[in-house]
Amino acid sequence: MTEAAELHEAWRAVANAKLAEYRRQCWRLAGLAAQGTIAKADAIDALWGIAIAHALVRALGEDYVNLIIVEAFMALTAERAA
């Protein structure tokens, strides 16, 4: 692998790790909101702020970040309704 490819791979690996942790936190906060431990609106606002602070919105776009948040909250809402 070339030096440029190695540097690009390091960049990609860190970005993927950040995205994976963001998803985990979305599911964690959605679970806490479903339990009534935290307010759903506060959890979503916090997740949006985290996405902005860590450049996920800039890197992935608003629509994709919204999709990640909605996915976690809707899945838990569907589970509770079933």
Buried (B, 14 or more C-beta within 10 A) or exposed (E): EEEEEEEEEEEEEEBEEBBEEBBEBBBEBBBBBBEEEBEBEEBBEBBBEBBEEBEBBEEBEEEEBBEBBBBBBEBBBEEEEE
